[in-house]
Amino acid sequence: MSHRSFLYRLLKTPTDNIAVQLIRYGIVGGTAFAADFGSLYTLTEYAGVHYQLSAALAFIIGLTVNYFLSIRWVFNSRSTERHQVVEFLGFAIVGIIGLGLNALIMYLAVDFLSLHYLWAKLLSTAIVFFWNFLGRKILTSHIHVLCKIIPDSQKTAA
């Protein structure tokens, strides 16, 4: 296999290969982290927002970047509108749990370990990265099951 075909497969070809998805998710995660970390720094240092509130707002910004890049590039996007709504809700639930983990780790690292909030963010990001990947991998591979469980509002309204 040539380097060019490997890069093409890694960067362009839709895949269910978990190793390729993990590499892609790492790239997406790095992009989302840049949005998250940059927002955290800007909100805390320039806007004077408390680090915990800044961390929550920045996490939501990073989550949004992560969701849109993930459904387009990392995981195979679902074709129907119904799947996309359920998928987004699932991503949000995984993200909310990740936000809780992020807040807890930031709190423990800053207030008990006396780490600077930016070092604490690096630590929390490393841990939450794996939670988010596994949660979203499981979610996207089982979206069809979730859609069968959750009632279709159009069918119940009729």
TIPA-658084 format. One line per 4 residues: number of its first residue (from 1); their letters; for each residue x, y, z of C-alpha. Coordinates in Angstrom, 2 decimals. Layout:
% TIPA-658084
NUM	a	X:Y:Z; ...
% end
This chain:
% TIPA-658084
1	mshr	0.00:0.00:0.00; 1.44:3.34:-0.97; 1.66:6.28:1.42; -0.74:8.19:-0.78
5	sfly	-3.45:5.52:-0.65; -2.97:5.16:3.11; -3.41:8.91:3.62; -6.42:8.94:1.30
9	rllk	-8.03:6.12:3.28; -7.14:7.79:6.56; -8.41:11.24:5.60; -11.09:10.78:2.94
13	tptd	-12.70:7.35:2.75; -15.73:6.69:4.99; -14.83:3.91:7.40; -16.00:1.83:10.33
17	niav	-12.39:0.90:11.16; -11.98:1.85:14.82; -8.26:2.64:14.47; -8.91:5.08:11.62
21	qlir	-11.85:6.57:13.51; -9.71:7.01:16.62; -7.03:8.84:14.60; -9.68:11.03:12.98
25	ygiv	-11.30:11.65:16.36; -7.90:12.69:17.66; -7.67:15.30:14.90; -11.26:16.43:15.53
29	ggta	-10.58:16.41:19.26; -7.50:18.58:18.74; -9.56:21.06:16.76; -12.35:21.06:19.35
33	faad	-9.75:21.35:22.11; -8.27:24.44:20.45; -11.74:26.02:20.40; -12.38:24.93:24.01
37	fgsl	-8.97:25.91:25.42; -8.87:29.21:23.52; -12.36:30.10:24.74; -11.45:29.15:28.31
41	ytlt	-8.37:31.36:28.26; -10.13:34.28:26.57; -13.18:34.17:28.84; -11.12:33.82:32.03
45	eyag	-8.22:36.17:31.29; -9.87:38.87:29.16; -13.56:38.74:30.08; -12.95:38.13:33.80
49	vhyq	-15.30:35.12:33.98; -14.66:32.64:36.84; -12.68:29.63:35.60; -15.52:27.16:36.32
53	lsaa	-18.08:29.12:34.29; -15.49:29.75:31.58; -14.71:26.02:31.51; -18.40:25.14:31.09
57	lafi	-18.96:27.67:28.29; -15.73:26.70:26.56; -16.62:23.01:26.84; -19.95:23.67:25.09
61	iglt	-18.12:25.48:22.28; -15.71:22.56:21.94; -18.60:20.07:22.06; -20.36:21.85:19.20
65	vnyf	-17.22:21.86:17.05; -16.67:18.19:17.91; -20.23:17.17:17.02; -20.29:18.75:13.59
69	lsir	-16.83:17.51:12.61; -17.49:14.04:14.02; -20.73:13.41:12.15; -19.20:14.64:8.88
73	wvfn	-15.82:12.93:9.10; -15.21:10.48:11.96; -18.37:8.42:12.32; -20.66:7.50:9.48
77	srst	-23.35:10.16:9.48; -26.95:8.99:9.55; -29.06:9.75:6.50; -32.49:10.53:7.92
81	erhq	-33.57:13.62:9.80; -34.95:11.46:12.60; -31.60:9.72:13.07; -29.82:13.08:13.13
85	vvef	-32.08:14.41:15.90; -31.59:11.29:18.02; -27.87:11.30:17.22; -27.51:14.94:18.29
89	lgfa	-29.41:14.26:21.52; -27.13:11.28:22.19; -24.03:13.38:21.49; -25.41:16.01:23.86
93	ivgi	-25.97:13.43:26.62; -22.44:12.07:26.19; -21.22:15.68:26.17; -23.15:16.59:29.32
97	iglg	-21.59:13.65:31.13; -18.24:14.78:29.73; -18.94:18.30:30.96; -19.60:16.92:34.44
101	lnal	-16.35:14.96:34.32; -14.55:18.06:33.04; -15.93:20.23:35.87; -15.13:17.62:38.52
105	imyl	-11.58:17.09:37.29; -10.99:20.85:36.96; -12.31:21.42:40.48; -10.24:18.64:42.05
109	avdf	-7.09:19.59:40.15; -7.33:23.34:40.86; -8.79:23.39:44.36; -7.20:20.26:45.86
113	lslh	-4.05:19.64:43.84; -3.35:23.38:43.38; -2.75:23.03:39.65; -3.09:26.10:37.45
117	ylwa	-6.47:26.01:35.71; -4.85:25.57:32.28; -2.86:22.52:33.47; -6.05:21.19:35.01
121	klls	-7.75:21.63:31.64; -5.05:19.59:29.92; -5.56:16.78:32.44; -9.35:16.85:32.14
125	taiv	-9.16:16.94:28.35; -7.06:13.77:28.22; -9.54:11.87:30.39; -12.72:13.24:28.83
129	ffwn	-11.35:12.57:25.31; -11.57:8.80:25.84; -14.98:9.02:27.49; -16.34:11.05:24.56
133	flgr	-14.85:8.79:21.89; -16.16:5.58:23.41; -19.57:7.05:24.20; -19.98:8.47:20.71
137	kilt	-18.63:5.37:19.00; -21.18:3.23:20.83; -23.93:5.78:20.15; -23.33:6.07:16.41
141	shih	-23.00:2.32:15.95; -26.33:1.73:17.71; -28.36:4.73:16.51; -30.83:2.50:14.64
145	vlck	-31.69:0.72:17.92; -32.28:4.04:19.70; -34.57:5.20:16.90; -36.73:2.09:17.37
149	iipd	-36.98:2.69:21.12; -37.83:6.40:20.96; -41.37:6.97:19.61; -41.70:8.86:16.33
153	sqkt	-43.70:12.06:17.06; -45.31:11.91:13.60; -46.66:8.40:14.21; -47.93:9.18:17.70
157	aa	-49.59:12.42:16.56; -51.68:10.63:13.91
% end
